[in-house]
Amino acid sequence: MKKEDVERFREIYPYWWSESLKSMPDGHVDLLAGLFHQLALISVDHNDIAPWVSLHFERLENEGGLIRGYAAPTVDFERWSDGSGIALIIALQFFNERQLMICEVCGLPGGRHCNSPDACSKKEVN
């Protein structure tokens, strides 16, 4: 992950940022941004700015080093709406599954390794 992305996530989402995410491929940065944004919306939907979940990330070496995200509620479930619970599940599922479907270099769909080498060759790689 590029240094500016690391700094942006640390600044905007300090409660969810984990140093283990620094090794996430550049092509997957938008997936991570989407996950953080969706989780922030859960709080906003309930007129709150504090996070409603905590996140934990694990690198799955047996799955090619993909990063798996897990969430735990930090707010009593009595305050959750059905829609918020479903939104959490969908956000995590999208993040976890889409890593297999998105190029690690350019972020285009088609698999972890680009099916469009022309697009990847034009991307700046760290």
DAZILIN-V879614 format. One record per helix or strand of 3 or more residues. SS is the DSSP state (2 for helix, 1 for strand). FROM is the first residue (numbers start at 1). TO is the last residue. If there is no record, write none. Layout:
ss->{SS | SS}
from->{FROM | FROM}
to->{TO | TO}
This chain:
ss->{2 | 2 | 2 | 1 | 2 | 1 | 2 | 2 | 2}
from->{3 | 19 | 26 | 53 | 61 | 66 | 77 | 82 | 117}
to->{12 | 23 | 45 | 60 | 63 | 73 | 79 | 98 | 121}
